Structures are given as structure tokens and as C-alpha cells.
């Protein structure tokens, strides 16, 4: 499929909305002095030290941020001692890259956004694997998600940032608090993998997928992907979206499940000042 600028804008707005919701959830649950500031159609979010939700997402599709807006955002991040990190779609207004680099931002990484059209999806049974909703088993679900993230596959381009266990635990809980559905896969009766599904209108976001190292390459993620796609289809979504590192095992799994590369995000960062 071809992802045009209009669809990319809807996907990026959904991404920004979810990040803001997670940031607010952390603020509410943990009393963190967080912020969620609109900027040029996107959102600038801060959710505490070392949080994965400290980023500016979704900008570049609704005009360019003004110098005043950028200065205000940078000042807010500087005040809390955090770097400013923009994630910009390659389908956004190209002038935003020139604007940021002129202010001293450096290109530090890329991530790929994969998309598939849903249609009518049904769960596909997998031998020895059971996938079920896990809202009543969140402690186990979160333990799998965090351990999987801490012991990620090494294939492909590595992530430019890493997070401590405590920050990942807070982030996974925030996703559920923000409305993500929790799915858990059991392999031969043992908890083996986890994944999330967040619905924003026509867009279904696949979040937080992971498999414990001892259970990898046995079809656990494939089963989790199929179950979440079926859930997204039942919710009336038109598209499913997932973010992966270029060339990663996760990306290969998603390609096999029918996802295609929609576009890439460039990550531009300005160090703490």
C-alpha cells in the first residue's frame, strides 16, 4: 500500500495523542510534574526523568512551529533537565528539518512506521499458543513486557536510547491507563509474550510487544499480532500501525504478518542546556 501525506498525518496525530495520554496518566498516578504542550499539530511531552514519553511527536503536518514556540518548548525541557527530541515523519513538511538543524538539533536515529489495511481479520489458531486479554493479569503482563524490552533482540539498527527498568514499568502501566488493551500469549501454558493494542478512531496502534528470550522464534509474536489485528478489525479500525527499528527481528515479523513500510521517522535531538 502507499501511505500518502494525509494518512501519515492521521497516524502521527494518533501517535501524539497516545503519547500525551500516557504522559497525563503518569502525572496522575505518580504525581510527576509532567507537561503536554501542543506544537504545530503535534505534542511536546514530558513524563518524568528517563521516560520514553519525553519527546515531541506528530509535528510537521499542520504548519511549522514558530521561533517563539520552539523557544518555549526548549525552555520547558531545559527547566526539567531533559534533552529535546523531535520525531519527524519523512512525509512531513521538509522545511521542519532545516528549521531544527539550524537551531542545533542533530540527527541521531531513525525508526520505521509499518502500516497494514485491516479489512475483516479473524484470529488464527497456533499450535501450543494461547492468546488472551490480560487486564486481570497485569502484574505478569508487565513483567513480560519489561523483561523483553530489557533483553531485546540485537538484529537491525539499535535504538538510540535505552531506559531503566523503573521507567519501563511506569511506561507500560501508563499505556494501559491511557486505554491500551493488554494481550498475553502463553506457550504450552506458560506466559511467554505480551503486546498492547490502542485504538484512536480508524487507527489501531500495536504497542509494547515483547517475548521472553527463552520463548523466542516459536511463533509467539505472530500469534499476538494476529490476535491484536483481529481485535482492531472488530473495533472497526481501517489501519493498523506499528513502529519498529529498521532491519530488526520485530520488523521482519511484522512484514510476514502483512505490514508494509509506510514511512520513516527521523529522530533529531538537542542536548540538555
Helices and strands as residue ranges (DSSP letters): H 5-30, E 35-39, E 42-46, E 55-57, H 67-79, E 84-89, H 95-102, E 106-117, E 129-133, G 135-137, H 138-150, H 165-177, E 181-187, E 190-200, E 203-211, G 213-215, H 220-234, E 239-244, H 249-256, E 260-270
